[in-house]
Amino acid sequence: MDFYLAPLEGITGYIYRNAVREFFEEGIVKYFTPFIAPRQGRGMKRNEERDILPENNKELKLIPQILTKDAEDFLSLSQRIHEDYGYDEINLNAGCPSKTVTTHGKGAALLSDPEALDRLLDGIFSKSSLRISVKTRIGVESEEEFGPILEVYKRYPLSELIIHPRTQTDGYGGQIRMAAFIRAFRECSFPVIYNGDIFNIRDYQEKMNVIRSSTPDGKLPPAVMLGRGLIFDPALARELSRCDSNMLSEAEESAPADSAASLTELRAFHDRIFTAYEEILDGDTPLLFHMKELWGYMGRLFPGDAKKLKSIRKATKKADYLTAVRSILPLY
């Protein structure tokens, strides 16, 4: 099984991606950028351009993601990304549930009107020669919305359809709708990739077993996209890769629910990210903002260290922050 690193705004930029590649790349074959939103006549933001520069993504298979509801905006930006930076595959975001995105009719809001979604994809595929994939949810409010949405996707030669089987209103809570994913997996002629709620080996096994048992030939998706689970535990793809060959065995089914990187690996991983941000950011405040955002996820690996994690969150100076980090991740 191959794994993809999902886009997560504010976290999975090139600094984070390169640290993952250096320390935990086993199993990960694709990395997706946080979404880039077209800005009419103004080009990309400086940080967006920096994030996709080939020299900042050496040895990575990187897929830029675009957030838009306008075919011409998608075509213009995707062509620039292709011509200026050499990328030949672009991902369309049809899954972001954030209100700041959906109130403008973008992200998961594209799913509210299948006919408009059809016009968007027709406008893109009728003119683009690039490989186009889509990351999607299954509707806005109800799983029943997915049928017409899926029929739209099936009309186009997507390079991949990556499905997080929740609705926009589900956000990141509520039940995963496996039946919707399985329907797409069985009906689509293009690759269908699973994404959603895989935080450990057991989560992975349970979802893959459901998929395998629901298809006549016992097939599995060609890849799984990991998002929050991998940010919580950067060693997750490695652990899943190593369990994959015996996934359905009794021994693997009884494996521990949680697995993490060693403290030594996590400290080296942290320090690589910290140093890289320190080189490009001016002052303690932006540096600590980025690092605390990461700890908002990685702190899940240390459920017994609430006081130490609080010290990290409260730190306003680099020296205080590093002292707090060392209390959890000792120097190696």
C-alpha positions as CSV (number, residue, x, y, z in Angstrom):
1,M,0.0,0.0,0.0
2,D,1.2,3.5,-0.8
3,F,0.5,6.5,1.3
4,Y,0.0,10.2,0.6
5,L,0.5,13.2,2.9
6,A,-2.6,15.2,3.0
7,P,-2.6,19.0,2.7
8,L,-3.1,20.8,6.0
9,E,-2.9,24.6,5.9
10,G,-0.3,26.1,8.2
11,I,1.3,22.7,8.9
12,T,2.3,20.7,5.8
13,G,4.4,23.3,3.9
14,Y,7.8,22.4,2.4
15,I,9.6,22.6,5.8
16,Y,7.4,20.0,7.3
17,R,7.3,17.9,4.2
18,N,11.1,17.8,4.0
19,A,11.4,16.8,7.6
20,V,9.0,14.0,7.1
21,R,10.9,12.8,4.0
22,E,14.2,12.9,5.9
23,F,13.0,11.0,9.0
24,F,9.8,9.2,8.1
25,E,9.5,8.8,4.4
26,E,8.9,5.1,4.3
27,G,5.6,4.4,2.6
28,I,4.9,8.0,1.5
29,V,4.9,8.4,-2.3
30,K,3.0,11.7,-2.7
31,Y,2.9,15.0,-0.9
32,F,0.1,17.5,-1.5
33,T,0.5,21.2,-0.9
34,P,-1.9,23.2,1.2
35,F,-4.4,24.9,-1.1
36,I,-3.4,27.8,-3.4
37,A,-6.2,30.2,-4.1
38,P,-6.0,32.1,-7.4
39,R,-5.9,35.9,-7.0
40,Q,-7.0,37.7,-10.1
41,G,-4.2,39.7,-11.7
42,R,-2.0,39.3,-8.6
43,G,-0.4,35.9,-9.0
44,M,0.4,33.7,-6.1
45,K,1.4,34.9,-2.6
46,R,5.1,34.9,-1.9
47,N,4.8,32.1,0.6
48,E,2.8,30.0,-1.8
49,E,5.4,30.4,-4.5
50,R,8.2,29.5,-2.0
51,D,6.2,26.4,-1.0
52,I,6.2,24.9,-4.5
53,L,9.7,25.9,-5.6
54,P,11.4,22.8,-7.0
55,E,14.5,23.6,-5.0
56,N,12.4,23.4,-1.8
57,N,10.9,20.1,-2.7
58,K,13.8,18.0,-3.9
59,E,13.2,14.2,-3.9
60,L,9.5,14.8,-3.2
61,K,6.6,13.8,-5.5
62,L,4.6,17.0,-4.9
63,I,1.1,17.7,-6.1
64,P,0.0,21.4,-5.9
65,Q,-3.6,21.9,-4.8
66,I,-5.8,24.7,-6.1
67,L,-8.9,26.1,-4.4
68,T,-11.4,27.8,-6.7
69,K,-14.9,27.6,-8.1
70,D,-13.9,29.2,-11.4
71,A,-12.6,27.1,-14.3
72,E,-10.7,29.9,-15.9
73,D,-8.9,30.7,-12.6
74,F,-8.0,27.1,-12.3
75,L,-6.7,26.9,-15.8
76,S,-4.7,30.1,-15.5
77,L,-3.0,29.2,-12.2
78,S,-2.4,25.5,-13.1
79,Q,-0.8,26.5,-16.4
80,R,1.5,28.9,-14.6
81,I,2.4,26.3,-12.1
82,H,3.2,23.9,-14.9
83,E,5.2,26.3,-17.0
84,D,7.1,28.0,-14.3
85,Y,7.7,25.1,-11.9
86,G,7.3,22.0,-14.0
87,Y,4.4,20.3,-12.2
88,D,2.3,18.1,-14.5
89,E,-0.4,17.1,-12.0
90,I,-2.7,19.5,-10.1
91,N,-5.3,18.7,-7.5
92,L,-8.7,20.5,-7.2
93,N,-9.9,21.0,-3.6
94,A,-13.6,20.0,-3.4
95,G,-13.4,19.0,0.2
96,C,-12.4,21.8,2.6
97,P,-15.2,22.2,5.1
98,S,-14.0,25.4,6.7
99,K,-16.6,28.2,6.8
100,T,-14.0,30.8,5.6
101,V,-13.8,28.7,2.4
102,T,-17.3,27.4,1.9
103,T,-19.0,30.7,2.4
104,H,-17.4,31.8,-0.9
105,G,-18.7,28.7,-2.7
106,K,-15.3,26.9,-2.7
107,G,-14.0,23.7,-1.2
108,A,-16.8,21.3,-0.1
109,A,-19.4,24.0,-1.1
110,L,-18.7,22.9,-4.7
111,L,-20.8,19.8,-3.9
112,S,-24.0,21.8,-3.2
113,D,-24.7,22.0,-6.9
114,P,-23.7,19.0,-9.0
115,E,-24.6,20.8,-12.2
116,A,-22.3,23.7,-11.3
117,L,-19.6,21.1,-10.4
118,D,-20.1,19.5,-13.8
119,R,-19.7,22.9,-15.6
120,L,-16.5,23.5,-13.5
121,L,-15.0,20.2,-14.5
122,D,-16.0,20.5,-18.1
123,G,-14.4,23.9,-18.3
124,I,-11.2,22.5,-16.8
125,F,-10.9,19.2,-18.7
126,S,-12.0,20.7,-22.1
127,K,-8.9,22.9,-22.1
128,S,-6.2,21.4,-19.8
129,S,-3.7,18.8,-20.9
130,L,-2.4,18.3,-17.3
131,R,-3.3,15.4,-15.0
132,I,-6.1,16.6,-12.7
133,S,-7.1,14.9,-9.5
134,V,-9.8,15.9,-7.1
135,K,-10.0,15.7,-3.3
136,T,-13.6,15.6,-2.3
137,R,-16.2,15.0,0.4
138,I,-19.5,13.2,-0.3
139,G,-21.9,16.1,0.0
140,V,-22.8,19.1,2.1
141,E,-25.3,17.8,4.6
142,S,-26.3,14.2,3.7
143,E,-24.7,11.1,2.3
144,E,-27.7,10.8,-0.1
145,E,-26.2,13.8,-2.0
146,F,-23.2,11.7,-3.1
147,G,-25.0,9.8,-6.0
148,P,-25.3,12.8,-8.3
149,I,-21.9,14.1,-7.3
150,L,-20.3,10.7,-8.1
151,E,-22.0,10.6,-11.5
152,V,-20.4,13.9,-12.3
153,Y,-16.9,12.7,-11.4
154,K,-17.4,9.6,-13.4
155,R,-17.8,11.7,-16.6
156,Y,-14.2,13.0,-16.5
157,P,-10.7,11.4,-16.8
158,L,-9.6,12.2,-13.3
159,S,-6.0,11.0,-12.5
160,E,-7.4,10.2,-9.1
161,L,-10.4,10.8,-6.9
162,I,-9.4,11.2,-3.2
163,I,-12.5,10.7,-1.0
164,H,-12.9,11.8,2.6
165,P,-16.3,10.1,3.2
166,R,-17.9,12.8,5.3
167,T,-20.1,15.7,4.5
168,Q,-19.2,19.4,4.7
169,T,-21.3,19.8,7.8
170,D,-19.7,16.8,9.5
171,G,-16.4,18.7,9.6
172,Y,-14.0,16.2,11.2
173,G,-16.5,14.6,13.6
174,G,-19.3,12.2,13.2
175,Q,-19.4,8.9,11.4
176,I,-17.2,8.0,8.5
177,R,-19.6,6.9,5.6
178,M,-17.7,3.9,4.3
179,A,-20.6,2.8,2.0
180,A,-20.2,6.0,0.0
181,F,-16.5,5.4,-0.5
182,I,-17.0,1.7,-1.4
183,R,-19.6,2.8,-4.0
184,A,-17.1,5.1,-5.7
185,F,-14.3,2.5,-5.4
186,R,-16.4,-0.1,-7.2
187,E,-17.9,2.1,-9.9
188,C,-15.1,4.4,-11.0
189,S,-12.7,3.6,-13.8
190,F,-10.0,5.8,-12.4
191,P,-8.1,5.3,-9.1
192,V,-10.0,6.0,-5.9
193,I,-8.0,6.9,-2.9
194,Y,-9.2,6.6,0.7
195,N,-8.8,9.5,3.3
196,G,-10.2,9.9,6.8
197,D,-9.8,8.9,10.4
198,I,-6.7,6.7,10.3
199,F,-4.7,7.4,13.4
200,N,-3.1,4.0,14.1
201,I,-2.7,0.5,12.9
202,R,-6.1,-0.6,14.1
203,D,-7.9,2.2,12.4
204,Y,-6.2,1.3,9.1
205,Q,-6.9,-2.4,9.4
206,E,-10.6,-1.9,10.2
207,K,-11.2,0.4,7.3
208,M,-9.2,-1.7,4.8
209,N,-11.0,-4.8,6.0
210,V,-14.4,-3.2,5.4
211,I,-13.3,-2.2,1.9
212,R,-11.8,-5.6,1.0
213,S,-14.9,-7.5,2.3
214,S,-17.2,-5.3,0.3
215,T,-15.6,-5.8,-3.2
216,P,-16.1,-9.0,-5.2
217,D,-12.4,-9.5,-5.8
218,G,-11.2,-8.3,-2.4
219,K,-9.3,-5.4,-3.9
220,L,-8.0,-2.5,-1.8
221,P,-7.4,1.1,-2.9
222,P,-4.0,1.8,-4.5
223,A,-3.2,4.3,-1.8
224,V,-4.4,5.9,1.4
225,M,-4.1,9.6,2.2
226,L,-3.0,10.4,5.8
227,G,-3.9,13.7,7.3
228,R,-4.3,14.5,10.9
229,G,-3.2,11.0,11.9
230,L,0.3,11.5,10.4
231,I,0.6,15.0,11.9
232,F,-0.2,13.5,15.3
233,D,2.3,10.7,14.7
234,P,4.9,11.4,11.9
235,A,5.9,7.7,12.0
236,L,2.4,6.5,11.1
237,A,3.0,5.7,7.4
238,R,6.1,3.7,8.3
239,E,4.2,1.7,10.8
240,L,1.3,1.1,8.4
241,S,3.8,0.0,5.7
242,R,5.4,-2.5,7.9
243,C,2.1,-4.1,9.0
244,D,0.6,-4.1,5.5
245,S,1.8,-7.5,4.2
246,N,0.1,-9.3,7.1
247,M,-2.8,-6.9,7.5
248,L,-5.5,-9.4,7.9
249,S,-3.7,-11.9,10.1
250,E,-5.0,-12.5,13.6
251,A,-1.7,-11.2,15.1
252,E,-2.0,-7.9,13.2
253,E,-5.6,-7.4,14.1
254,S,-4.7,-7.6,17.8
255,A,-1.8,-5.1,17.4
256,P,-1.7,-2.1,19.7
257,A,-3.9,0.8,18.8
258,D,-1.2,3.4,19.0
259,S,2.4,3.5,17.7
260,A,4.8,6.4,17.6
261,A,8.3,7.4,16.6
262,S,11.0,7.0,19.2
263,L,11.8,10.1,21.4
264,T,15.2,10.4,19.6
265,E,13.5,10.5,16.2
266,L,10.9,13.0,17.4
267,R,13.5,15.2,18.8
268,A,15.6,15.2,15.6
269,F,12.4,15.7,13.6
270,H,11.4,18.7,15.8
271,D,14.8,20.2,15.7
272,R,14.9,20.0,11.9
273,I,11.6,21.9,11.6
274,F,12.5,24.4,14.3
275,T,15.9,25.2,12.7
276,A,14.3,25.6,9.2
277,Y,11.6,28.0,10.4
278,E,14.2,29.9,12.4
279,E,16.1,30.5,9.2
280,I,13.2,32.1,7.4
281,L,11.2,33.8,10.1
282,D,12.0,37.0,11.9
283,G,11.7,36.9,15.6
284,D,10.4,34.6,18.3
285,T,6.7,35.3,17.8
286,P,6.2,33.8,14.3
287,L,8.6,31.0,15.0
288,L,6.8,29.9,18.2
289,F,3.4,30.3,16.5
290,H,4.4,27.7,13.9
291,M,5.9,25.3,16.4
292,K,3.0,25.6,18.8
293,E,0.6,24.8,15.9
294,L,2.6,21.6,15.3
295,W,2.5,20.7,19.0
296,G,-1.3,21.1,18.8
297,Y,-1.1,17.8,17.0
298,M,2.0,16.1,18.2
299,G,1.1,16.7,21.8
300,R,-1.4,13.8,21.4
301,L,1.6,11.5,21.7
302,F,2.2,12.6,25.3
303,P,-1.2,12.3,27.1
304,G,0.6,12.1,30.5
305,D,2.5,15.3,30.0
306,A,-0.3,17.9,30.2
307,K,1.8,20.3,32.4
308,K,4.8,20.1,30.1
309,L,2.6,20.7,27.0
310,K,1.1,23.7,28.8
311,S,4.6,25.1,29.3
312,I,5.1,24.9,25.6
313,R,1.9,26.6,24.8
314,K,2.6,29.4,27.3
315,A,6.2,30.1,26.1
316,T,6.7,33.5,24.6
317,K,10.5,33.4,24.2
318,K,12.5,30.9,22.2
319,A,14.7,30.0,25.2
320,D,11.6,29.2,27.4
321,Y,10.1,27.2,24.5
322,L,13.2,25.1,24.1
323,T,13.4,24.4,27.8
324,A,9.8,23.2,27.8
325,V,10.5,21.0,24.7
326,R,13.5,19.4,26.4
327,S,11.3,18.4,29.3
328,I,9.4,16.1,26.9
329,L,12.0,15.4,24.2
330,P,15.4,15.1,25.9
331,L,18.5,15.9,24.0
332,Y,19.8,12.9,22.1
